[in-house]
Amino acid sequence: MFAPVNLHISKTIGLGELRQLFGGSKPAGKDESPYKASFAVQAQNLFNRTNNDLPVGNLSSPFFGQPTATLGGHGEGNRSSAGNRRITAQIKFEF
């Protein structure tokens, strides 16, 4: 069974809001600044569940019915990153 759990969280704030976070004063009226900062975190295979490859189908094999490899790359067939949790962070500045 292939069961990955992925999560993506992001927050975008205007430059005026960012100024307030660091102790600056609130600008009068609505923040008219065209500048924005976006912060994001993405997690792949959040619970770090190992996804096994197909089981051995050879009846004479001692491993019959058991998987001998893991399915990596989140279903893409890349076994080098099999079952690993991956967490990435991103900061984006828009102007």
MARBA-3410 file (N, C-alpha, C, O; in Angstrom, 1 decimal):
95
0.8,-1.2,0.0,0.0,0.0,0.0,0.9,1.2,0.0,1.9,1.3,0.8 ~ 0.6,2.2,-0.8,1.3,3.4,-0.9,0.5,4.5,-0.3,-0.6,4.9,-0.7 ~ 1.1,5.1,0.8,0.3,6.1,1.6,1.2,7.2,2.1,1.6,7.3,3.2 ~ 1.5,8.2,1.2,2.3,9.3,1.7,1.4,10.4,2.2,0.2,10.5,1.8 ~ 1.9,11.1,3.2,1.2,12.3,3.8,2.0,13.5,3.6,3.1,13.6,4.1
1.6,14.5,2.8,2.3,15.7,2.5,1.6,16.9,3.1,0.3,16.8,3.2 ~ 2.3,17.9,3.4,1.7,19.1,4.0,2.4,20.4,3.5,3.7,20.4,3.3 ~ 1.7,21.4,3.2,2.2,22.7,2.7,1.5,23.8,3.5,0.3,23.9,3.4 ~ 2.3,24.6,4.1,1.7,25.8,4.9,2.4,27.0,4.4,3.7,27.0,4.3 ~ 1.7,28.1,4.1,2.3,29.3,3.7,1.6,30.5,4.3,0.4,30.4,4.6
2.3,31.6,4.4,1.7,32.9,5.0,2.4,34.0,4.2,3.6,34.1,4.0 ~ 1.5,34.9,3.7,2.0,36.1,3.0,1.6,37.3,3.8,0.5,37.5,4.2 ~ 2.6,38.2,4.0,2.3,39.5,4.7,2.9,40.6,3.9,3.9,40.5,3.2 ~ 2.2,41.8,4.1,2.7,43.0,3.5,3.8,43.6,4.2,4.1,43.3,5.4 ~ 4.6,44.5,3.6,5.7,45.1,4.2,5.4,45.9,5.5,6.1,45.9,6.4
4.2,46.5,5.5,3.8,47.3,6.7,3.6,46.3,7.9,3.9,46.7,9.0 ~ 3.0,45.1,7.6,2.8,44.2,8.7,4.2,43.6,9.2,4.3,43.4,10.4 ~ 5.1,43.5,8.2,6.4,43.0,8.6,7.1,44.0,9.5,7.8,43.7,10.4 ~ 6.9,45.3,9.2,7.5,46.4,10.0,7.0,46.3,11.4,7.7,46.5,12.4 ~ 5.7,46.0,11.6,5.1,45.9,12.9,5.7,44.7,13.7,5.9,44.9,14.9
6.0,43.6,13.0,6.6,42.5,13.7,7.9,42.8,14.4,8.2,42.2,15.4 ~ 8.6,43.7,13.8,10.0,44.0,14.3,9.9,45.3,15.2,11.0,46.0,15.3 ~ 8.8,45.7,15.7,8.7,46.8,16.6,8.5,48.2,16.0,8.5,49.2,16.7 ~ 8.2,48.3,14.7,8.0,49.5,14.0,6.5,50.0,14.3,5.7,49.2,14.8 ~ 6.3,51.2,13.9,4.9,51.8,14.1,4.0,51.4,13.0,4.5,51.1,11.9
2.7,51.3,13.2,1.7,50.9,12.2,1.5,52.1,11.3,1.3,53.3,11.8 ~ 1.6,51.9,10.0,1.4,53.0,9.1,-0.1,53.5,9.1,-1.0,52.7,9.4 ~ -0.3,54.8,8.9,-1.6,55.4,8.9,-2.4,54.8,7.8,-1.9,54.8,6.6 ~ -3.6,54.4,8.0,-4.5,53.9,7.0,-4.1,52.5,6.5,-3.3,51.8,7.2 ~ -4.6,52.1,5.4,-4.3,50.8,4.8,-2.9,50.7,4.3,-2.4,51.7,3.8
-2.3,49.6,4.5,-0.9,49.4,3.9,-0.9,49.4,2.4,-1.4,48.4,1.8 ~ -0.4,50.4,1.8,-0.4,50.6,0.4,0.8,50.1,-0.3,1.0,50.2,-1.5 ~ 1.7,49.5,0.5,3.0,49.0,0.0,2.8,47.9,-1.0,2.0,46.9,-0.7 ~ 3.4,47.9,-2.2,3.3,46.8,-3.1,4.2,45.6,-2.8,4.2,44.6,-3.5 ~ 5.0,45.8,-1.8,6.0,44.7,-1.4,5.3,43.7,-0.4,4.6,44.1,0.5
5.6,42.5,-0.7,5.1,41.4,0.2,6.1,40.3,0.4,7.0,40.1,-0.4 ~ 6.1,39.7,1.5,7.0,38.6,1.9,6.1,37.4,2.1,5.2,37.4,2.9 ~ 6.5,36.3,1.5,5.8,35.0,1.7,6.8,34.0,2.4,7.9,33.9,2.0 ~ 6.2,33.3,3.4,7.0,32.3,4.1,6.2,31.0,3.9,5.0,30.9,4.1 ~ 6.9,29.9,3.6,6.3,28.6,3.3,7.1,27.5,3.9,8.4,27.5,3.9
6.5,26.4,4.3,7.1,25.2,4.8,6.4,24.0,4.1,5.1,24.0,4.1 ~ 7.1,23.1,3.5,6.5,21.9,2.9,7.2,20.7,3.4,8.4,20.6,3.5 ~ 6.3,19.7,3.8,6.8,18.4,4.3,6.3,17.3,3.4,5.1,17.2,3.2 ~ 7.2,16.4,2.9,6.8,15.2,2.1,7.1,14.0,3.0,8.1,13.9,3.7 ~ 6.1,13.1,3.0,6.2,11.9,3.8,6.3,12.3,5.3,7.2,11.9,6.0
5.3,13.1,5.7,5.3,13.7,7.0,5.5,12.7,8.2,6.3,13.0,9.1 ~ 4.9,11.6,8.1,5.0,10.6,9.2,6.1,9.6,9.0,6.3,8.7,9.8 ~ 7.0,9.8,8.0,8.1,9.0,7.7,7.8,7.6,7.6,8.5,6.7,8.1 ~ 6.7,7.3,6.9,6.3,5.9,6.7,7.1,5.3,5.5,7.2,5.9,4.4 ~ 7.6,4.1,5.7,8.4,3.5,4.6,7.4,2.8,3.7,6.6,1.9,4.1
7.4,3.1,2.4,6.6,2.5,1.4,7.3,1.4,0.7,8.3,1.7,0.0 ~ 6.9,0.1,0.8,7.6,-1.0,0.2,7.3,-1.2,-1.2,6.2,-0.8,-1.7 ~ 8.3,-1.7,-2.0,8.1,-2.0,-3.4,7.3,-3.3,-3.5,6.8,-3.8,-2.5 ~ 7.0,-3.7,-4.7,6.2,-4.9,-4.9,6.9,-6.2,-4.3,8.1,-6.2,-4.3 ~ 6.1,-7.1,-3.8,6.7,-8.3,-3.2,7.3,-9.3,-4.3,6.9,-9.2,-5.5
8.2,-10.1,-3.9,8.8,-11.1,-4.8,7.7,-12.1,-5.2,6.9,-12.6,-4.4 ~ 7.6,-12.4,-6.5,6.6,-13.3,-7.0,7.1,-14.7,-7.4,6.3,-15.5,-7.9 ~ 8.4,-14.9,-7.2,9.0,-16.2,-7.6,8.7,-17.2,-6.5,9.1,-17.0,-5.3 ~ 7.9,-18.3,-6.8,7.5,-19.3,-5.8,8.7,-20.0,-5.1,8.6,-20.5,-4.0 ~ 9.8,-20.2,-5.9,11.0,-20.9,-5.3,11.9,-20.0,-4.5,12.9,-20.5,-3.9
11.6,-18.7,-4.4,12.4,-17.8,-3.7,12.1,-17.9,-2.2,10.9,-18.0,-1.8 ~ 13.1,-17.8,-1.3,12.9,-17.8,0.1,12.2,-16.5,0.6,11.7,-16.3,1.7 ~ 12.2,-15.5,-0.3,11.6,-14.2,0.0,10.2,-14.0,-0.7,9.7,-12.9,-0.8 ~ 9.6,-15.1,-1.1,8.3,-15.1,-1.8,7.3,-14.4,-0.9,7.1,-14.7,0.2 ~ 6.6,-13.4,-1.5,5.5,-12.6,-0.9,6.0,-11.5,0.0,5.2,-10.8,0.6
7.4,-11.3,0.1,7.9,-10.2,0.9,8.6,-9.2,0.0,9.3,-9.6,-1.0 ~ 8.5,-7.9,0.3,9.2,-6.9,-0.5,10.7,-6.9,-0.1,11.0,-7.0,1.1 ~ 11.5,-6.8,-1.1,13.0,-6.8,-0.8,13.6,-5.4,-1.0,14.8,-5.2,-0.9 ~ 12.7,-4.4,-1.4,13.2,-3.1,-1.6,12.1,-2.1,-1.2,10.9,-2.5,-0.9 ~ 12.4,-0.8,-1.1,11.5,0.2,-0.8,11.2,1.0,-2.0,12.0,1.2,-2.9
10.0,1.5,-2.0,9.5,2.4,-3.2,9.9,3.8,-2.8,9.3,4.3,-1.8 ~ 10.8,4.5,-3.5,11.2,5.8,-3.2,10.6,6.8,-4.1,9.9,6.5,-5.0 ~ 11.0,8.1,-3.9,10.6,9.2,-4.8,9.1,9.4,-4.8,8.6,10.0,-5.7 ~ 8.4,9.0,-3.7,7.0,9.2,-3.6,6.2,8.6,-4.8,5.4,9.3,-5.4 ~ 6.6,7.4,-5.2,5.9,6.7,-6.3,6.5,6.9,-7.6,5.9,6.4,-8.6
7.6,7.6,-7.7,8.2,7.8,-9.0,9.3,6.8,-9.4,9.9,6.9,-10.4 ~ 9.5,5.8,-8.5,10.4,4.7,-8.8,11.9,5.0,-8.5,12.8,4.3,-8.9 ~ 12.2,6.1,-7.9,13.6,6.5,-7.5,13.9,5.9,-6.1,13.4,6.4,-5.1 ~ 14.7,4.9,-6.1,14.9,4.2,-4.8,16.0,4.9,-4.0,16.2,4.4,-2.8 ~ 16.7,5.9,-4.4,17.7,6.5,-3.7,17.2,7.3,-2.5,17.9,7.4,-1.5
16.0,7.8,-2.5,15.4,8.5,-1.4,14.2,7.8,-0.8,13.3,8.4,-0.3 ~ 14.3,6.5,-0.8,13.1,5.6,-0.4,12.7,5.9,1.1,13.5,5.7,2.0 ~ 11.5,6.3,1.3,10.9,6.4,2.6,11.4,7.5,3.4,11.1,7.6,4.6 ~ 12.1,8.4,2.9,12.7,9.5,3.7,11.7,10.7,3.8,11.0,11.0,2.8 ~ 11.7,11.3,5.0,10.9,12.5,5.2,11.7,13.6,4.6,13.0,13.7,4.7
11.1,14.6,3.9,11.8,15.7,3.3,11.0,17.0,3.8,9.8,17.1,3.5 ~ 11.7,17.9,4.4,11.1,19.2,4.8,11.9,20.3,4.2,13.1,20.4,4.3 ~ 11.1,21.2,3.5,11.8,22.3,2.8,11.1,23.6,3.3,9.9,23.7,3.6 ~ 11.9,24.7,3.4,11.4,26.0,3.7,11.6,27.0,2.6,12.6,26.8,1.9 ~ 10.8,28.0,2.4,10.9,28.9,1.3,10.5,30.3,1.8,9.6,30.5,2.6
11.3,31.3,1.4,11.0,32.7,1.7,11.0,33.4,0.3,11.9,33.3,-0.5 ~ 9.9,34.1,0.0,9.8,34.8,-1.3,9.4,36.2,-1.1,8.6,36.6,-0.2 ~ 10.1,37.1,-1.8,9.9,38.5,-1.7,9.2,39.0,-3.0,9.8,38.8,-4.1 ~ 8.1,39.6,-2.9,7.3,40.0,-4.1,7.4,41.5,-4.2,7.2,42.2,-3.2 ~ 7.6,42.1,-5.4,7.6,43.5,-5.6,7.1,43.8,-7.0,7.0,45.0,-7.4
END
